Amino acid sequence: MKAAVISAPNTEVRIQERDRPSPSSSEVLISVHACGVCHGDLMLQQGQFPFARYPVVPGHEVAGVIEEVGKDVDKVQPGDRIGLSALFSSCGCCEQCLDSDEFLCSEMQFTGITQDGGYQQFMLAPAAYVAPLPDRLDFAEVAPLMCAGLTVFSGLRHAGFKPGHKVAVLGLGGLGHMGVLLARAMGGRVAVLSTSADKQDEARELGAERFINLKTERPSEVLRAWEGGADIILATPPAAGPMMAAFPGLALNGTMVVLGAPPDNIAVSPMELIMGRRRLMGSPAGSRKDLRDTLHLAATHGLRPRVIPMPLDEAEKALRKMHQGSIHGRAVLVMD
């Protein structure tokens, strides 16, 4: 089988020929049909995860079919359509795991970072951590939901989202466009903030009622004029400057959810925090329950992420284009 491998930080992705693995008693072998290309994969390539294991096969937006099951697996069977998120496994018995907060488990294993991920034709995964896929979504469309969609949904949930809330989506890349789709499906009102004026039409098509050009407008002022400010700001790009500029545009009791990981620290005014009872929180991906709820929401509302299919052999090209900012939508590797 083919596998795309990063051998060490700051090296190119190389295609290797490997033997097809066999599952242990509690594992499944997945025939990968599609795997989304996430900014986290680029961070892995650049050596930004101190806990990463190299060499490693990247990819944590996995969609495929179970090819084979271990002898103790009885909840899934060959032929099942399944997905796997960044949550490869967790300890299952700590306070976080028992409280459906598995992604905060200190022993969590990260798909495509500490364990080989989906940039390969076949992969192993613990049977307990795969999720059934809705029949209404094809593999390339569902792959981005496994991380981008899940991360946005979990962030909105933990920020206390309620129908009718005003959600400002900062950035309209892979995470941002999922933010617009999911917030609208959940009953939110959406504004998009972007440095790219040419994304205004796309934002409107996705359902945003407002578009704020970060190059020509002061985001905090425009957001405050939006009936008192945004209840939630989803900060998706890996850039601290726009986050700091937008933060004062939160409504009273509002929350900025940091989803993108900028290299610089985020500094906000203590008075803006205190006098508005505003919150600045980070949010990683999510639990198995969050993932199933994300998939159910997408299937119920017919959400279709904007994807750009690319063959596995072009994994390095996909990461390079992401680094250059020249991908509009979510690149998804599709297997031969």
TAKALIN-V454512 format. One record per residue. N is the residue number from 0. RES is the residue in three letters. PHI is phi in radians with two decimals (none if undefined). OMEGA is omega as a letter, one per 30 degrees, with the letter a starting at -180 (none if undefined). NEAR is the number of other ideal C-beta (glycine too) atoms within 12 Angstrom. Layout:
n=N res=RES phi=PHI omega=OMEGA near=NEAR
n=N res=RES phi=PHI omega=OMEGA near=NEAR
This chain:
n=0 res=MET phi=none omega=l near=26
n=1 res=LYS phi=-1.64 omega=l near=26
n=2 res=ALA phi=-2.46 omega=l near=37
n=3 res=ALA phi=-1.67 omega=a near=44
n=4 res=VAL phi=-2.19 omega=l near=31
n=5 res=ILE phi=-1.80 omega=a near=37
n=6 res=SER phi=-1.43 omega=a near=23
n=7 res=ALA phi=-2.88 omega=l near=18
n=8 res=PRO phi=-0.98 omega=l near=21
n=9 res=ASN phi=1.10 omega=l near=17
n=10 res=THR phi=-2.14 omega=a near=19
n=11 res=GLU phi=-1.28 omega=l near=20
n=12 res=VAL phi=-1.26 omega=l near=38
n=13 res=ARG phi=-2.11 omega=l near=24
n=14 res=ILE phi=-1.46 omega=l near=26
n=15 res=GLN phi=-2.12 omega=l near=23
n=16 res=GLU phi=-1.66 omega=a near=13
n=17 res=ARG phi=-2.29 omega=l near=21
n=18 res=ASP phi=-1.27 omega=l near=12
n=19 res=ARG phi=-1.19 omega=a near=20
n=20 res=PRO phi=-1.37 omega=l near=24
n=21 res=SER phi=-2.09 omega=a near=17
n=22 res=PRO phi=-1.32 omega=l near=27
n=23 res=SER phi=-1.32 omega=a near=18
n=24 res=SER phi=-1.06 omega=a near=15
n=25 res=SER phi=-1.90 omega=a near=22
n=26 res=GLU phi=-1.88 omega=l near=31
n=27 res=VAL phi=-2.16 omega=l near=42
n=28 res=LEU phi=-1.75 omega=a near=33
n=29 res=ILE phi=-1.77 omega=l near=48
n=30 res=SER phi=-1.47 omega=a near=32
n=31 res=VAL phi=-1.30 omega=l near=50
n=32 res=HIS phi=-1.75 omega=a near=37
n=33 res=ALA phi=-2.70 omega=l near=44
n=34 res=CYS phi=-2.53 omega=l near=53
n=35 res=GLY phi=-1.21 omega=l near=56
n=36 res=VAL phi=-1.79 omega=a near=51
n=37 res=CYS phi=-1.81 omega=l near=51
n=38 res=HIS phi=-1.07 omega=l near=39
n=39 res=GLY phi=-1.06 omega=l near=38
n=40 res=ASP phi=-1.16 omega=l near=45
n=41 res=LEU phi=-1.18 omega=l near=36
n=42 res=MET phi=-1.07 omega=l near=30
n=43 res=LEU phi=-1.06 omega=a near=43
n=44 res=GLN phi=-1.08 omega=a near=39
n=45 res=GLN phi=-1.51 omega=l near=25
n=46 res=GLY phi=1.31 omega=a near=19
n=47 res=GLN phi=-1.58 omega=l near=20
n=48 res=PHE phi=-1.87 omega=a near=25
n=49 res=PRO phi=-1.14 omega=a near=13
n=50 res=PHE phi=-1.67 omega=a near=18
n=51 res=ALA phi=-1.17 omega=l near=30
n=52 res=ARG phi=-1.97 omega=l near=25
n=53 res=TYR phi=-2.05 omega=f near=23
n=54 res=PRO phi=-1.20 omega=a near=22
n=55 res=VAL phi=-2.59 omega=l near=39
n=56 res=VAL phi=-1.58 omega=a near=44
n=57 res=PRO phi=-1.26 omega=l near=53
n=58 res=GLY phi=1.90 omega=l near=54
n=59 res=HIS phi=-2.29 omega=l near=49
n=60 res=GLU phi=-2.12 omega=a near=51
n=61 res=VAL phi=-1.72 omega=l near=56
n=62 res=ALA phi=-2.37 omega=a near=46
n=63 res=GLY phi=-3.00 omega=a near=42
n=64 res=VAL phi=-2.26 omega=l near=31
n=65 res=ILE phi=-1.22 omega=a near=36
n=66 res=GLU phi=-1.63 omega=a near=30
n=67 res=GLU phi=-2.72 omega=l near=27
n=68 res=VAL phi=-2.17 omega=l near=31
n=69 res=GLY phi=-1.26 omega=a near=26
n=70 res=LYS phi=-1.17 omega=a near=14
n=71 res=ASP phi=-1.72 omega=a near=16
n=72 res=VAL phi=-1.57 omega=a near=27
n=73 res=ASP phi=-2.31 omega=a near=13
n=74 res=LYS phi=-1.53 omega=l near=19
n=75 res=VAL phi=-2.30 omega=a near=33
n=76 res=GLN phi=-2.55 omega=l near=19
n=77 res=PRO phi=-0.95 omega=a near=20
n=78 res=GLY phi=1.74 omega=l near=16
n=79 res=ASP phi=-1.19 omega=l near=26
n=80 res=ARG phi=-1.41 omega=a near=33
n=81 res=ILE phi=-2.45 omega=l near=43
n=82 res=GLY phi=-2.29 omega=l near=49
n=83 res=LEU phi=-2.39 omega=a near=54
n=84 res=SER phi=-1.70 omega=l near=54
n=85 res=ALA phi=-1.13 omega=l near=47
n=86 res=LEU phi=-1.35 omega=a near=50
n=87 res=PHE phi=-1.34 omega=l near=39
n=88 res=SER phi=-2.95 omega=l near=29
n=89 res=SER phi=-2.58 omega=a near=32
n=90 res=CYS phi=-1.24 omega=l near=18
n=91 res=GLY phi=1.44 omega=a near=23
n=92 res=CYS phi=-2.32 omega=l near=13
n=93 res=CYS phi=-1.40 omega=a near=17
n=94 res=GLU phi=-1.02 omega=a near=15
n=95 res=GLN phi=-1.17 omega=l near=21
n=96 res=CYS phi=-1.11 omega=a near=25
n=97 res=LEU phi=-1.24 omega=a near=15
n=98 res=ASP phi=-1.82 omega=a near=16
n=99 res=SER phi=0.98 omega=l near=24
n=100 res=ASP phi=-2.12 omega=a near=27
n=101 res=GLU phi=-0.99 omega=a near=37
n=102 res=PHE phi=-1.22 omega=l near=39
n=103 res=LEU phi=-1.76 omega=l near=25
n=104 res=CYS phi=-1.12 omega=a near=27
n=105 res=SER phi=-1.20 omega=l near=16
n=106 res=GLU phi=-1.87 omega=a near=20
n=107 res=MET phi=-1.06 omega=l near=32
n=108 res=GLN phi=-1.81 omega=a near=32
n=109 res=PHE phi=-1.84 omega=l near=38
n=110 res=THR phi=-1.00 omega=l near=49
n=111 res=GLY phi=1.36 omega=l near=50
n=112 res=ILE phi=-2.30 omega=l near=38
n=113 res=THR phi=-1.79 omega=l near=26
n=114 res=GLN phi=-2.32 omega=a near=31
n=115 res=ASP phi=-1.00 omega=a near=40
n=116 res=GLY phi=-1.87 omega=a near=48
n=117 res=GLY phi=-1.67 omega=l near=51
n=118 res=TYR phi=-1.40 omega=l near=53
n=119 res=GLN phi=-2.77 omega=a near=42
n=120 res=GLN phi=-1.32 omega=l near=37
n=121 res=PHE phi=-2.39 omega=l near=34
n=122 res=MET phi=-2.58 omega=l near=47
n=123 res=LEU phi=-1.69 omega=l near=42
n=124 res=ALA phi=-2.69 omega=l near=47
n=125 res=PRO phi=-1.11 omega=a near=35
n=126 res=ALA phi=-1.03 omega=a near=31
n=127 res=ALA phi=-1.25 omega=a near=26
n=128 res=TYR phi=-1.95 omega=l near=40
n=129 res=VAL phi=-1.58 omega=a near=43
n=130 res=ALA phi=-2.11 omega=l near=41
n=131 res=PRO phi=-1.18 omega=a near=25
n=132 res=LEU phi=-1.75 omega=l near=37
n=133 res=PRO phi=-1.10 omega=a near=29
n=134 res=ASP phi=-1.14 omega=a near=13
n=135 res=ARG phi=-1.34 omega=a near=17
n=136 res=LEU phi=-1.98 omega=l near=33
n=137 res=ASP phi=-1.39 omega=a near=24
n=138 res=PHE phi=-1.09 omega=a near=35
n=139 res=ALA phi=-1.14 omega=a near=34
n=140 res=GLU phi=-1.29 omega=a near=38
n=141 res=VAL phi=-1.42 omega=a near=43
n=142 res=ALA phi=-0.94 omega=a near=50
n=143 res=PRO phi=-1.11 omega=l near=51
n=144 res=LEU phi=-1.20 omega=a near=54
n=145 res=MET phi=-1.23 omega=l near=58
n=146 res=CYS phi=-2.33 omega=a near=50
n=147 res=ALA phi=-1.02 omega=l near=51
n=148 res=GLY phi=-1.14 omega=l near=56
n=149 res=LEU phi=-1.07 omega=a near=49
n=150 res=THR phi=-1.08 omega=l near=47
n=151 res=VAL phi=-1.13 omega=a near=53
n=152 res=PHE phi=-1.05 omega=a near=43
n=153 res=SER phi=-1.11 omega=l near=44
n=154 res=GLY phi=-1.08 omega=l near=41
n=155 res=LEU phi=-1.11 omega=a near=44
n=156 res=ARG phi=-1.06 omega=a near=32
n=157 res=HIS phi=-1.31 omega=l near=29
n=158 res=ALA phi=-1.48 omega=l near=37
n=159 res=GLY phi=1.45 omega=a near=19
n=160 res=PHE phi=-0.99 omega=l near=34
n=161 res=LYS phi=-2.32 omega=l near=19
n=162 res=PRO phi=-0.92 omega=a near=16
n=163 res=GLY phi=1.67 omega=l near=16
n=164 res=HIS phi=-1.10 omega=l near=34
n=165 res=LYS phi=-1.58 omega=a near=35
n=166 res=VAL phi=-2.01 omega=l near=51
n=167 res=ALA phi=-1.72 omega=a near=54
n=168 res=VAL phi=-1.78 omega=a near=53
n=169 res=LEU phi=-1.60 omega=a near=48
n=170 res=GLY phi=1.68 omega=a near=41
n=171 res=LEU phi=-2.22 omega=l near=45
n=172 res=GLY phi=-1.61 omega=a near=43
n=173 res=GLY phi=-1.05 omega=l near=46
n=174 res=LEU phi=-1.24 omega=a near=46
n=175 res=GLY phi=-1.09 omega=a near=48
n=176 res=HIS phi=-1.24 omega=l near=40
n=177 res=MET phi=-1.18 omega=l near=49
n=178 res=GLY phi=-1.06 omega=l near=53
n=179 res=VAL phi=-1.13 omega=a near=46
n=180 res=LEU phi=-1.05 omega=a near=44
n=181 res=LEU phi=-1.27 omega=l near=44
n=182 res=ALA phi=-1.08 omega=l near=47
n=183 res=ARG phi=-1.16 omega=a near=34
n=184 res=ALA phi=-1.11 omega=a near=32
n=185 res=MET phi=-1.49 omega=l near=35
n=186 res=GLY phi=1.71 omega=l near=19
n=187 res=GLY phi=-1.64 omega=l near=32
n=188 res=ARG phi=-1.78 omega=a near=28
n=189 res=VAL phi=-2.23 omega=l near=43
n=190 res=ALA phi=-2.09 omega=l near=46
n=191 res=VAL phi=-1.97 omega=l near=48
n=192 res=LEU phi=-2.00 omega=a near=49
n=193 res=SER phi=-2.64 omega=l near=40
n=194 res=THR phi=-1.50 omega=a near=28
n=195 res=SER phi=-1.83 omega=a near=26
n=196 res=ALA phi=-1.08 omega=a near=19
n=197 res=ASP phi=-1.27 omega=l near=14
n=198 res=LYS phi=-1.62 omega=a near=31
n=199 res=GLN phi=-1.07 omega=a near=24
n=200 res=ASP phi=-1.11 omega=l near=16
n=201 res=GLU phi=-1.09 omega=l near=25
n=202 res=ALA phi=-1.06 omega=l near=33
n=203 res=ARG phi=-1.14 omega=a near=18
n=204 res=GLU phi=-1.09 omega=a near=18
n=205 res=LEU phi=-1.33 omega=l near=32
n=206 res=GLY phi=2.07 omega=l near=28
n=207 res=ALA phi=-1.24 omega=l near=34
n=208 res=GLU phi=-1.60 omega=l near=23
n=209 res=ARG phi=-2.42 omega=l near=29
n=210 res=PHE phi=-2.28 omega=a near=33
n=211 res=ILE phi=-2.06 omega=l near=40
n=212 res=ASN phi=-1.49 omega=a near=23
n=213 res=LEU phi=-1.19 omega=l near=33
n=214 res=LYS phi=-1.48 omega=a near=17
n=215 res=THR phi=-2.10 omega=a near=15
n=216 res=GLU phi=-2.23 omega=l near=25
n=217 res=ARG phi=-1.55 omega=a near=19
n=218 res=PRO phi=-1.05 omega=a near=40
n=219 res=SER phi=-1.12 omega=a near=34
n=220 res=GLU phi=-1.22 omega=a near=15
n=221 res=VAL phi=-1.15 omega=l near=26
n=222 res=LEU phi=-1.19 omega=l near=36
n=223 res=ARG phi=-1.13 omega=l near=26
n=224 res=ALA phi=-1.28 omega=l near=19
n=225 res=TRP phi=-1.48 omega=l near=33
n=226 res=GLU phi=0.93 omega=l near=20
n=227 res=GLY phi=1.72 omega=l near=17
n=228 res=GLY phi=2.02 omega=a near=33
n=229 res=ALA phi=-1.42 omega=l near=47
n=230 res=ASP phi=-1.24 omega=l near=37
n=231 res=ILE phi=-2.42 omega=l near=48
n=232 res=ILE phi=-1.96 omega=l near=53
n=233 res=LEU phi=-1.61 omega=a near=55
n=234 res=ALA phi=-1.64 omega=a near=47
n=235 res=THR phi=-1.73 omega=a near=41
n=236 res=PRO phi=-1.44 omega=l near=33
n=237 res=PRO phi=-1.42 omega=a near=32
n=238 res=ALA phi=-2.51 omega=a near=28
n=239 res=ALA phi=-1.31 omega=a near=24
n=240 res=GLY phi=-0.96 omega=l near=25
n=241 res=PRO phi=-1.07 omega=l near=39
n=242 res=MET phi=-1.11 omega=a near=38
n=243 res=MET phi=-1.16 omega=a near=27
n=244 res=ALA phi=-1.22 omega=a near=32
n=245 res=ALA phi=-1.50 omega=a near=48
n=246 res=PHE phi=-0.92 omega=l near=41
n=247 res=PRO phi=-1.14 omega=l near=31
n=248 res=GLY phi=-1.47 omega=l near=43
n=249 res=LEU phi=-1.24 omega=l near=42
n=250 res=ALA phi=-1.23 omega=l near=31
n=251 res=LEU phi=-1.02 omega=a near=21
n=252 res=ASN phi=1.14 omega=a near=20
n=253 res=GLY phi=-1.41 omega=a near=37
n=254 res=THR phi=-2.32 omega=l near=37
n=255 res=MET phi=-1.69 omega=l near=46
n=256 res=VAL phi=-1.82 omega=a near=43
n=257 res=VAL phi=-1.53 omega=l near=37
n=258 res=LEU phi=-1.87 omega=l near=45
n=259 res=GLY phi=-1.43 omega=a near=40
n=260 res=ALA phi=-1.93 omega=l near=29
n=261 res=PRO phi=-1.29 omega=l near=25
n=262 res=PRO phi=-1.25 omega=a near=14
n=263 res=ASP phi=-1.73 omega=l near=14
n=264 res=ASN phi=-1.21 omega=l near=13
n=265 res=ILE phi=-1.78 omega=a near=28
n=266 res=ALA phi=-2.01 omega=l near=16
n=267 res=VAL phi=-2.22 omega=a near=28
n=268 res=SER phi=-1.24 omega=l near=18
n=269 res=PRO phi=-1.01 omega=a near=12
n=270 res=MET phi=-1.20 omega=l near=12
n=271 res=GLU phi=-1.10 omega=l near=27
n=272 res=LEU phi=-1.15 omega=a near=23
n=273 res=ILE phi=-1.26 omega=a near=12
n=274 res=MET phi=-1.28 omega=l near=13
n=275 res=GLY phi=-1.89 omega=a near=28
n=276 res=ARG phi=0.80 omega=a near=15
n=277 res=ARG phi=-1.56 omega=a near=32
n=278 res=ARG phi=-2.26 omega=l near=27
n=279 res=LEU phi=-2.10 omega=a near=31
n=280 res=MET phi=-2.32 omega=l near=28
n=281 res=GLY phi=-1.75 omega=l near=25
n=282 res=SER phi=-2.63 omega=l near=37
n=283 res=PRO phi=-1.42 omega=l near=33
n=284 res=ALA phi=-1.28 omega=a near=42
n=285 res=GLY phi=-2.92 omega=a near=37
n=286 res=SER phi=-1.43 omega=l near=35
n=287 res=ARG phi=-1.12 omega=l near=35
n=288 res=LYS phi=-1.14 omega=l near=23
n=289 res=ASP phi=-1.00 omega=a near=36
n=290 res=LEU phi=-1.13 omega=a near=42
n=291 res=ARG phi=-1.11 omega=l near=30
n=292 res=ASP phi=-1.19 omega=l near=27
n=293 res=THR phi=-1.08 omega=a near=45
n=294 res=LEU phi=-1.12 omega=l near=38
n=295 res=HIS phi=-1.12 omega=l near=25
n=296 res=LEU phi=-1.08 omega=a near=31
n=297 res=ALA phi=-1.12 omega=a near=36
n=298 res=ALA phi=-1.19 omega=a near=25
n=299 res=THR phi=-1.12 omega=a near=16
n=300 res=HIS phi=-1.73 omega=l near=23
n=301 res=GLY phi=1.09 omega=a near=14
n=302 res=LEU phi=-1.26 omega=a near=35
n=303 res=ARG phi=-2.21 omega=l near=26
n=304 res=PRO phi=-1.02 omega=l near=43
n=305 res=ARG phi=-1.47 omega=a near=29
n=306 res=VAL phi=-2.03 omega=l near=35
n=307 res=ILE phi=-2.14 omega=a near=29
n=308 res=PRO phi=-1.16 omega=l near=28
n=309 res=MET phi=-2.45 omega=l near=31
n=310 res=PRO phi=-1.24 omega=a near=24
n=311 res=LEU phi=-0.98 omega=a near=37
n=312 res=ASP phi=-1.07 omega=a near=21
n=313 res=GLU phi=-1.82 omega=l near=25
n=314 res=ALA phi=-1.03 omega=l near=41
n=315 res=GLU phi=-1.10 omega=l near=29
n=316 res=LYS phi=-1.08 omega=a near=24
n=317 res=ALA phi=-1.10 omega=l near=39
n=318 res=LEU phi=-1.18 omega=l near=34
n=319 res=ARG phi=-1.13 omega=l near=22
n=320 res=LYS phi=-1.15 omega=l near=22
n=321 res=MET phi=-1.10 omega=l near=34
n=322 res=HIS phi=-1.07 omega=a near=22
n=323 res=GLN phi=-1.41 omega=a near=13
n=324 res=GLY phi=1.28 omega=a near=21
n=325 res=SER phi=-1.82 omega=l near=16
n=326 res=ILE phi=-1.82 omega=l near=30
n=327 res=HIS phi=-1.93 omega=a near=23
n=328 res=GLY phi=2.12 omega=a near=33
n=329 res=ARG phi=-1.97 omega=l near=42
n=330 res=ALA phi=-1.20 omega=l near=44
n=331 res=VAL phi=-2.29 omega=l near=44
n=332 res=LEU phi=-1.41 omega=l near=49
n=333 res=VAL phi=-1.99 omega=a near=31
n=334 res=MET phi=-1.50 omega=l near=34
n=335 res=ASP phi=-1.17 omega=none near=16
